[in-house]
Amino acid sequence: MSIEQKDIAKVATLARLAISTEEIDDTTDRINKVLNLVDQLQAADTDSIAPMAHPLDAVQRLRADSVTETNNRDGFQAIAPATEDGLYLVPKVID
């Protein structure tokens, strides 16, 4: 795949960019180099390669799933302005 100078000029016009003829030439060359690189990468055979989440086969250490704090709900609700049946009462916000 390649891109032409008229395509760069059209995109510049649509983007409201002022671009000179020299810049169009340079931009066209650079974009074509990138597109050639993409074509090379797409040509690589990756059918027998398994996808991986991380290049290193590192395993995350997990902490024990245990309670580390005590339940302080009764203490917090004791200082709350209004509670009922273990719930906090708040003013109505939506009519």
C-alpha positions as CSV (number, residue, x, y, z in Angstrom):
1,M,0.0,0.0,0.0
2,S,1.2,3.5,-0.7
3,I,-0.1,7.0,-0.4
4,E,0.2,9.7,-3.0
5,Q,0.9,13.4,-2.7
6,K,-2.6,14.3,-3.7
7,D,-3.9,12.3,-0.7
8,I,-1.7,14.2,1.7
9,A,-2.8,17.5,0.2
10,K,-6.5,16.5,0.5
11,V,-6.1,15.4,4.1
12,A,-4.3,18.7,4.9
13,T,-7.1,20.6,3.3
14,L,-9.7,18.7,5.3
15,A,-7.8,19.3,8.5
16,R,-7.4,23.0,7.6
17,L,-3.6,22.7,7.7
18,A,-1.3,24.9,5.6
19,I,1.3,22.6,4.1
20,S,4.0,23.5,1.5
21,T,4.9,21.4,-1.5
22,E,8.2,20.4,0.2
23,E,6.4,19.3,3.3
24,I,3.9,17.3,1.2
25,D,6.9,15.5,-0.4
26,D,8.6,14.8,2.9
27,T,5.3,13.7,4.6
28,T,4.5,11.4,1.6
29,D,7.9,9.7,1.8
30,R,7.7,9.2,5.6
31,I,4.1,7.8,5.5
32,N,5.1,5.4,2.7
33,K,8.1,4.2,4.8
34,V,5.8,3.5,7.7
35,L,3.3,1.7,5.5
36,N,6.1,-0.4,4.0
37,L,7.2,-1.4,7.5
38,V,3.6,-2.4,8.3
39,D,3.5,-4.5,5.2
40,Q,6.8,-6.3,6.3
41,L,5.3,-6.9,9.7
42,Q,2.1,-8.4,8.3
43,A,4.2,-10.7,6.1
44,A,5.6,-12.5,9.2
45,D,4.1,-15.9,9.8
46,T,2.5,-15.9,13.2
47,D,0.1,-18.8,12.9
48,S,2.1,-21.1,15.1
49,I,2.8,-18.5,17.7
50,A,0.6,-18.5,20.8
51,P,-0.5,-15.1,22.1
52,M,0.9,-14.0,25.4
53,A,-0.2,-11.4,27.9
54,H,3.4,-10.5,29.0
55,P,6.8,-11.2,27.4
56,L,8.1,-12.6,30.7
57,D,6.4,-15.6,32.2
58,A,6.2,-13.8,35.6
59,V,3.6,-14.9,38.1
60,Q,2.0,-12.3,40.3
61,R,2.3,-13.1,44.0
62,L,-1.1,-13.0,45.6
63,R,-1.8,-12.1,49.2
64,A,-4.0,-14.2,51.4
65,D,-7.7,-13.5,51.1
66,S,-8.4,-12.7,54.8
67,V,-10.0,-10.0,56.8
68,T,-7.5,-7.5,58.0
69,E,-9.8,-4.9,59.7
70,T,-12.5,-5.3,62.2
71,N,-16.1,-4.4,61.5
72,N,-16.6,-0.8,62.8
73,R,-20.1,-0.3,61.4
74,D,-21.8,0.2,64.7
75,G,-19.3,2.8,65.8
76,F,-19.6,4.7,62.5
77,Q,-23.4,4.6,62.7
78,A,-23.4,5.8,66.3
79,I,-22.0,9.1,65.1
80,A,-24.1,9.4,61.9
81,P,-26.9,11.9,61.9
82,A,-29.6,9.3,60.9
83,T,-29.6,5.5,60.5
84,E,-32.3,2.9,60.3
85,D,-31.9,-0.9,60.2
86,G,-28.1,-0.6,59.6
87,L,-28.5,1.9,56.7
88,Y,-27.7,5.5,56.5
89,L,-30.6,7.9,55.9
90,V,-30.0,10.8,53.6
91,P,-32.2,13.5,52.2
92,K,-34.2,12.8,49.0
93,V,-32.2,14.0,46.0
94,I,-34.4,13.1,43.1
95,D,-38.1,13.9,42.9
